[in-house]
């Protein structure tokens, strides 16, 4: 007995999953651009704390994604 043929639903999900990743990436990009614009308009007094927070968030995301890939 052979294996069952692949379902069309699997092919559809295979096409949609990268599309959702692009949509999420674009939303994140728009959010970052809007927040950076607002940050620059508020002046340099808040830039130090905001850059420190953004840097910590970036490092945390990189560490979490590395750990998830290792599992």
C-alpha positions as CSV (number, residue, x, y, z in Angstrom):
1,X,0.0,0.0,0.0
2,X,1.3,3.4,-1.0
3,X,1.2,6.6,0.8
4,X,-1.8,8.8,0.4
5,X,-1.5,11.7,-2.1
6,X,-0.8,15.2,-0.7
7,X,-3.8,17.2,0.0
8,X,-4.6,20.5,-1.7
9,X,-5.2,22.0,1.7
10,X,-1.5,21.5,2.6
11,X,-0.4,23.2,-0.6
12,X,-2.7,26.2,0.2
13,X,-1.3,26.5,3.7
14,X,2.2,26.3,2.3
15,X,1.4,29.3,0.1
16,X,-0.3,31.3,2.8
17,X,2.2,30.9,5.7
18,X,5.0,33.0,3.9
19,X,2.4,35.6,3.0
20,X,1.4,36.0,6.7
21,X,5.1,36.3,7.6
22,X,5.4,39.2,5.1
23,X,2.3,40.9,6.4
24,X,3.6,40.7,10.0
25,X,7.0,41.9,9.0
26,X,5.4,44.9,7.2
27,X,3.3,45.8,10.2
28,X,6.4,45.6,12.5
29,X,8.3,47.9,10.1
30,X,5.5,50.4,10.0
31,X,5.3,50.4,13.8
32,X,9.1,51.0,14.1
33,X,9.1,53.8,11.6
34,X,6.2,55.6,13.3
35,X,7.7,55.2,16.8
36,X,11.1,56.4,15.6
37,X,9.5,59.5,14.0
38,X,7.7,60.3,17.3
39,X,10.9,59.7,19.2
40,X,12.8,62.2,17.1
41,X,10.0,64.8,17.5
42,X,10.2,64.5,21.3
43,X,13.9,65.5,21.3
44,X,17.2,64.2,22.4
45,X,16.4,64.0,26.1
46,X,14.5,60.7,25.6
47,X,16.7,59.3,22.9
48,X,19.2,57.7,25.3
49,X,16.6,55.6,27.2
50,X,14.7,54.7,24.1
51,X,17.9,53.5,22.3
52,X,18.8,51.5,25.4
53,X,15.4,49.9,25.5
54,X,15.4,49.2,21.7
55,X,18.9,47.7,22.0
56,X,17.9,45.4,24.8
57,X,14.7,44.3,23.0
58,X,16.8,43.5,19.9
59,X,19.3,41.4,21.9
60,X,16.4,39.6,23.6
61,X,14.7,38.8,20.3
62,X,18.0,37.5,18.9
63,X,18.7,35.3,21.9
64,X,15.2,33.9,21.9
65,X,15.2,33.1,18.2
66,X,18.6,31.4,18.5
67,X,17.4,29.3,21.4
68,X,14.2,28.3,19.5
69,X,16.2,27.3,16.5
70,X,18.4,25.0,18.7
71,X,15.4,23.0,19.9
